[in-house]
Amino acid sequence: MMEDRQNRERFEPDASHVIHAALNRQAARLPLYEHLIDTAFMEKAINRTFADLLNGDRADRLQFFRIYSDFYFQMGYDTVSYECCLTDLVQQGKALQGLTEGIIRNRDDYDRYPFDGLCHRFLETFESHFLALEEVMPTGMKVVGGVGNGVFEILQDLCGLNDLCFLLRQDPDLFSDLCRSVGDVLEAVWTDVLDRFAHLFAVCRFGDDLGYKKATHLAPDDIEKYFFPEYKRTVRIIHEKGKPFLFHSCGNIFELMEGLIIEVGIDAKHSNEDTIAPFSEWVDRFGDRIGNFGGLDLGLLLTEDEQAVRKYSLHIILQSLGKGGFAFGSGNSIPAGTPVENFLAMTRTAREWRGS
């Protein structure tokens, strides 16, 4: 393992730091956070293959999550980021990624689709993951995650983005019914997961990438009209279980932030990209109202050298302190191609600054 052993000896994980950041309180110790760390990157960093163990028997799954959660621990994280995606049960995310066509194009397709089956299949498929993680997660750690994908991403896997946009204009009643049905599924699945595993979670989250560099994928008014009521249902369930909600969305979504904070009730937000706005703009504009997670532009993390990563990491940390809840990490996630030395430069800069 490529780690800072001296830091590890002093480090004791405490998920309450991440909870405080999500509730927009300055944590007693700056928490690290990543939306996801690709298992291929972990394998590269520790020089050990383990990803395929997730698809094995119970002993294999336990070993997978033992290695997976220990990576977060060794790197100085107070929480383990883990979610199970509903799109895995739709088209494995293939239409979401533009790799295949959608399966709902009209009212007949909609009427035939087994939405109730998604609810039943989720825990049948993924309960063993949460049980294994519960059994082996290091003391003091909890999970940030839950049910992956929001309404927009699930709709894209059902319909494909282009057909979804046409549907919005050509048959808004069907579009509305689709949103409501997906919201029903999310409400049922989140209820089942939290009834069974609420104790595992420090913070609950889902990701719904609503924008790109210049604007949102759909008109802000349409997002607010069709998606926000469904988001609100999920957030209400999470809050009723006493958990803060972290919203992840890539893209330029400044026009949506007021509604996300006031109407939906998000507690914290993650994802930033310097070509859209520096992290300081998110913190300055919203740090008095919600927690801000992330900071380091992924492009810089992937392309610059260690010294540049260290310098910019420290700049972000110092610039963000005292401006509400803050958890530091990349502005997106850690893909397989991330240079290990740059990831370590990012995490070690934060750990050296905080002292563990």
C-alpha positions as CSV (number, residue, x, y, z in Angstrom):
1,M,0.0,0.0,0.0
2,M,1.3,3.4,-1.0
3,E,0.4,5.3,2.2
4,D,1.6,7.6,4.8
5,R,2.2,5.1,7.6
6,Q,3.0,7.8,10.2
7,N,-0.4,9.5,9.5
8,R,-2.2,6.1,9.6
9,E,-0.8,5.3,13.0
10,R,-2.3,8.5,14.4
11,F,-5.6,8.4,12.4
12,E,-8.8,7.2,14.0
13,P,-11.8,7.5,11.7
14,D,-14.8,9.4,13.0
15,A,-17.8,9.7,10.7
16,S,-19.2,12.6,12.8
17,H,-16.8,15.0,11.0
18,V,-18.4,14.3,7.7
19,I,-21.9,14.6,9.2
20,H,-21.0,18.0,10.6
21,A,-19.7,19.1,7.2
22,A,-22.9,17.9,5.6
23,L,-25.0,19.8,8.2
24,N,-23.0,23.0,7.3
25,R,-21.0,23.0,10.5
26,Q,-17.2,23.3,10.4
27,A,-15.9,19.9,11.5
28,A,-13.4,19.7,14.3
29,R,-11.1,17.9,11.8
30,L,-11.2,18.5,8.1
31,P,-12.8,15.5,6.5
32,L,-11.7,14.0,3.2
33,Y,-14.4,13.0,0.7
34,E,-14.7,11.4,-2.7
35,H,-17.9,10.7,-4.6
36,L,-16.3,7.4,-5.8
37,I,-12.9,5.9,-6.1
38,D,-12.6,3.5,-9.0
39,T,-11.6,0.0,-7.8
40,A,-9.2,-0.2,-10.8
41,F,-7.4,2.8,-9.3
42,M,-7.4,1.2,-5.8
43,E,-5.9,-1.9,-7.4
44,K,-3.2,0.2,-9.0
45,A,-2.4,2.0,-5.8
46,I,-2.1,-1.1,-3.6
47,N,-0.7,-3.4,-6.3
48,R,-3.4,-5.9,-5.6
49,T,-6.4,-7.2,-7.6
50,F,-9.7,-7.6,-5.8
51,A,-12.5,-6.0,-7.8
52,D,-13.8,-9.4,-9.1
53,L,-14.4,-10.6,-5.6
54,L,-17.6,-8.6,-5.4
55,N,-19.2,-11.1,-7.8
56,G,-18.2,-14.1,-5.8
57,D,-19.7,-15.9,-2.8
58,R,-20.2,-14.4,0.6
59,A,-16.5,-15.0,1.7
60,D,-15.4,-13.2,-1.5
61,R,-17.7,-10.3,-0.9
62,L,-16.5,-9.9,2.6
63,Q,-12.9,-9.8,1.4
64,F,-13.8,-7.3,-1.3
65,F,-15.4,-4.9,1.2
66,R,-12.6,-5.5,3.7
67,I,-10.0,-4.3,1.1
68,Y,-12.3,-1.6,-0.3
69,S,-13.1,0.0,3.1
70,D,-9.6,-0.4,4.3
71,F,-8.4,1.7,1.4
72,Y,-10.5,4.6,2.6
73,F,-9.2,4.1,6.1
74,Q,-5.6,4.0,5.1
75,M,-6.0,7.1,3.0
76,G,-7.4,9.0,6.0
77,Y,-11.1,9.1,5.2
78,D,-13.8,9.0,7.9
79,T,-16.4,7.5,5.7
80,V,-16.6,4.9,2.9
81,S,-18.3,6.1,-0.3
82,Y,-20.6,3.3,-1.6
83,E,-23.8,3.2,-3.6
84,C,-25.8,0.6,-5.5
85,C,-27.3,2.0,-8.7
86,L,-30.9,1.5,-9.9
87,T,-29.7,1.8,-13.5
88,D,-27.9,-1.5,-13.0
89,L,-31.4,-3.0,-12.9
90,V,-32.7,-1.0,-15.9
91,Q,-30.1,-1.3,-18.7
92,Q,-26.9,-1.4,-16.7
93,G,-26.6,2.2,-17.4
94,K,-26.0,1.6,-21.2
95,A,-28.6,4.0,-22.4
96,L,-27.5,6.5,-19.8
97,Q,-24.0,6.3,-21.3
98,G,-25.4,6.5,-24.9
99,L,-24.4,2.9,-25.7
100,T,-27.8,1.6,-26.6
101,E,-31.3,2.9,-27.2
102,G,-34.0,3.4,-24.6
103,I,-36.8,0.9,-24.0
104,I,-39.6,3.3,-23.3
105,R,-40.6,5.4,-26.3
106,N,-44.4,5.7,-26.0
107,R,-47.4,5.1,-23.7
108,D,-47.6,1.4,-24.6
109,D,-44.0,0.9,-23.6
110,Y,-44.6,2.8,-20.4
111,D,-47.7,0.7,-19.5
112,R,-45.8,-2.5,-20.0
113,Y,-42.7,-1.6,-18.0
114,P,-42.5,-3.4,-14.6
115,F,-41.7,-0.5,-12.4
116,D,-42.8,-2.5,-9.3
117,G,-40.2,-5.1,-10.2
118,L,-37.4,-2.6,-9.7
119,C,-38.5,-2.0,-6.1
120,H,-38.5,-5.7,-5.3
121,R,-35.2,-6.5,-7.1
122,F,-33.1,-3.8,-5.5
123,L,-32.6,-5.4,-2.1
124,E,-32.7,-8.8,-3.6
125,T,-29.7,-7.8,-5.7
126,F,-27.8,-5.5,-3.3
127,E,-28.7,-6.4,0.3
128,S,-25.6,-8.7,0.4
129,H,-23.4,-5.8,-0.4
130,F,-24.6,-3.7,2.5
131,L,-24.5,-6.6,4.8
132,A,-20.9,-7.4,3.9
133,L,-19.8,-3.7,4.3
134,E,-21.5,-3.6,7.6
135,E,-19.6,-6.6,8.8
136,V,-16.1,-5.5,7.9
137,M,-16.1,-1.7,7.9
138,P,-13.4,-0.3,10.3
139,T,-14.5,1.0,13.6
140,G,-15.6,4.7,13.6
141,M,-16.4,4.7,9.9
142,K,-19.8,4.9,8.2
143,V,-21.1,5.1,4.7
144,V,-21.8,8.0,2.4
145,G,-24.1,6.8,-0.4
146,G,-27.1,4.6,-0.6
147,V,-29.2,4.3,-3.8
148,G,-27.3,5.6,-6.8
149,N,-28.9,7.7,-9.5
150,G,-31.6,10.3,-9.4
151,V,-34.7,10.8,-11.5
152,F,-32.9,12.2,-14.6
153,E,-30.3,9.5,-14.8
154,I,-32.9,6.7,-14.5
155,L,-35.1,8.3,-17.1
156,Q,-32.1,8.4,-19.5
157,D,-31.5,4.7,-19.0
158,L,-35.1,4.0,-19.6
159,C,-35.6,6.3,-22.7
160,G,-32.2,7.6,-23.9
161,L,-31.4,11.3,-23.6
162,N,-32.5,12.3,-27.1
163,D,-35.8,10.4,-27.0
164,L,-36.4,11.8,-23.5
165,C,-36.1,15.3,-24.8
166,F,-38.5,14.7,-27.6
167,L,-40.9,13.1,-25.2
168,L,-40.9,16.1,-23.0
169,R,-42.1,18.3,-25.9
170,Q,-44.3,15.8,-27.8
171,D,-46.0,14.1,-24.8
172,P,-45.6,16.1,-21.6
173,D,-48.3,14.0,-19.9
174,L,-46.3,10.8,-20.5
175,F,-43.1,12.6,-19.4
176,S,-44.8,13.6,-16.2
177,D,-46.1,10.1,-15.6
178,L,-42.6,8.7,-16.1
179,C,-41.1,11.1,-13.6
180,R,-43.8,10.1,-11.1
181,S,-43.3,6.4,-11.6
182,V,-39.5,6.7,-11.2
183,G,-40.2,8.8,-8.1
184,D,-42.4,6.1,-6.7
185,V,-39.6,3.5,-7.3
186,L,-37.1,5.8,-5.5
187,E,-39.4,6.4,-2.6
188,A,-40.0,2.6,-2.1
189,V,-36.3,1.6,-2.6
190,W,-35.0,4.3,-0.3
191,T,-37.6,3.4,2.3
192,D,-36.6,-0.2,2.2
193,V,-32.8,0.5,2.3
194,L,-33.1,2.9,5.3
195,D,-35.5,0.7,7.2
196,R,-32.9,-2.0,7.0
197,F,-29.6,-0.1,7.0
198,A,-30.0,3.5,8.2
199,H,-27.5,2.8,11.0
200,L,-24.8,2.3,8.3
201,F,-25.0,5.8,6.9
202,A,-23.4,9.0,8.0
203,V,-24.8,10.9,5.0
204,C,-27.2,9.7,2.3
205,R,-26.8,10.9,-1.3
206,F,-27.6,10.3,-4.9
207,G,-26.1,11.7,-8.1
208,D,-28.1,13.2,-10.9
209,D,-25.9,15.0,-13.5
210,L,-28.2,17.9,-14.5
211,G,-25.7,20.0,-16.4
212,Y,-22.7,20.4,-18.6
213,K,-20.1,23.3,-18.7
214,K,-22.4,26.0,-20.1
215,A,-25.9,25.2,-18.8
216,T,-28.4,22.5,-17.7
217,H,-29.3,19.6,-20.1
218,L,-33.0,20.5,-19.8
219,A,-34.5,23.9,-19.2
220,P,-34.3,24.9,-15.5
221,D,-38.1,25.4,-15.4
222,D,-38.6,21.8,-16.6
223,I,-36.2,20.4,-14.1
224,E,-37.9,22.3,-11.3
225,K,-41.4,21.3,-12.5
226,Y,-40.8,17.6,-13.1
227,F,-37.7,16.5,-11.1
228,F,-37.8,18.6,-7.9
229,P,-41.0,17.1,-6.5
230,E,-39.5,13.6,-6.9
231,Y,-36.2,14.7,-5.3
232,K,-38.2,16.2,-2.4
233,R,-39.9,12.9,-1.7
234,T,-36.6,11.1,-1.4
235,V,-35.0,13.8,0.7
236,R,-38.0,13.8,3.1
237,I,-37.5,10.0,3.7
238,I,-33.8,10.6,4.4
239,H,-34.4,13.5,6.7
240,E,-37.1,11.4,8.6
241,K,-34.4,8.9,9.3
242,G,-32.2,11.7,10.8
243,K,-29.7,11.7,8.0
244,P,-28.3,14.7,6.1
245,F,-28.7,14.6,2.3
246,L,-25.8,15.3,-0.1
247,F,-26.7,16.1,-3.7
248,H,-24.1,15.3,-6.4
249,S,-24.5,16.9,-9.8
250,C,-22.0,17.8,-12.4
251,G,-22.4,20.8,-14.6
252,N,-23.4,24.4,-14.5
253,I,-26.4,24.3,-12.2
254,F,-26.3,27.7,-10.6
255,E,-29.8,28.5,-11.8
256,L,-31.1,25.5,-9.9
257,M,-29.4,26.0,-6.6
258,E,-32.0,28.2,-5.0
259,G,-34.7,25.6,-5.6
260,L,-32.5,22.8,-4.5
261,I,-31.8,24.5,-1.2
262,I,-35.3,25.9,-0.5
263,E,-37.7,23.5,-2.2
264,V,-35.8,20.2,-2.3
265,G,-34.1,20.7,1.0
266,I,-30.5,19.5,0.2
267,D,-28.1,19.8,3.1
268,A,-24.9,19.7,1.0
269,K,-23.7,19.7,-2.6
270,H,-20.8,18.0,-4.4
271,S,-19.1,18.4,-7.7
272,N,-17.2,21.3,-9.2
273,E,-15.1,22.1,-12.2
274,D,-12.9,25.1,-12.6
275,T,-14.0,25.7,-16.2
276,I,-17.5,26.3,-14.8
277,A,-16.5,28.2,-11.6
278,P,-13.7,27.8,-9.1
279,F,-14.7,26.0,-5.9
280,S,-14.4,29.3,-4.0
281,E,-17.5,30.6,-5.9
282,W,-19.6,27.7,-4.7
283,V,-18.4,28.3,-1.1
284,D,-18.8,32.0,-1.2
285,R,-22.3,31.9,-2.7
286,F,-23.7,29.0,-0.7
287,G,-21.5,28.3,2.2
288,D,-23.8,30.1,4.6
289,R,-26.6,27.8,3.7
290,I,-25.3,24.3,2.7
291,G,-22.2,22.2,3.1
292,N,-19.8,22.2,0.2
293,F,-17.9,19.0,-0.7
294,G,-15.0,18.7,-3.2
295,G,-12.7,21.4,-4.3
296,L,-9.8,20.1,-6.4
297,D,-10.5,20.2,-10.2
298,L,-10.3,16.7,-11.6
299,G,-8.5,18.0,-14.8
300,L,-5.7,19.4,-12.6
301,L,-5.5,16.2,-10.6
302,L,-5.1,14.1,-13.8
303,T,-2.6,16.3,-15.7
304,E,-0.5,18.4,-13.3
305,D,2.5,17.2,-11.2
306,E,2.6,16.5,-7.5
307,Q,3.8,20.0,-6.6
308,A,1.0,21.7,-8.4
309,V,-1.6,19.3,-6.8
310,R,-0.2,20.1,-3.3
311,K,-0.1,23.8,-3.9
312,Y,-3.6,24.0,-5.2
313,S,-5.0,21.6,-2.6
314,L,-3.6,23.8,0.2
315,H,-5.0,26.9,-1.6
316,I,-8.5,25.4,-1.7
317,I,-8.4,24.3,2.0
318,L,-7.3,27.7,3.3
319,Q,-9.7,29.5,1.1
320,S,-12.7,27.4,2.2
321,L,-12.2,27.3,6.0
322,G,-14.6,29.3,8.1
323,K,-17.2,29.4,5.3
324,G,-19.6,26.7,6.5
325,G,-19.4,22.9,6.3
326,F,-16.6,21.7,4.1
327,A,-15.2,18.3,3.1
328,F,-12.1,18.3,0.8
329,G,-11.4,16.1,-2.2
330,S,-11.7,16.1,-5.9
331,G,-14.5,17.9,-7.6
332,N,-15.7,14.7,-9.3
333,S,-14.4,11.3,-8.5
334,I,-11.2,9.3,-8.8
335,P,-11.1,7.4,-12.2
336,A,-8.8,4.5,-13.0
337,G,-6.3,6.7,-14.9
338,T,-5.6,9.1,-12.0
339,P,-1.8,9.2,-11.2
340,V,-1.3,7.5,-7.8
341,E,1.3,10.1,-6.8
342,N,-1.2,12.9,-7.5
343,F,-4.0,11.3,-5.5
344,L,-1.5,10.9,-2.6
345,A,-0.4,14.5,-2.9
346,M,-4.0,15.6,-2.6
347,T,-4.8,13.5,0.4
348,R,-1.5,14.0,2.2
349,T,-1.7,17.7,1.9
350,A,-5.0,17.7,3.7
351,R,-3.7,15.2,6.3
352,E,-0.6,17.1,7.0
353,W,-2.5,20.3,7.3
354,R,-5.0,18.8,9.8
355,G,-2.3,16.7,11.6
356,S,-3.5,13.1,11.0
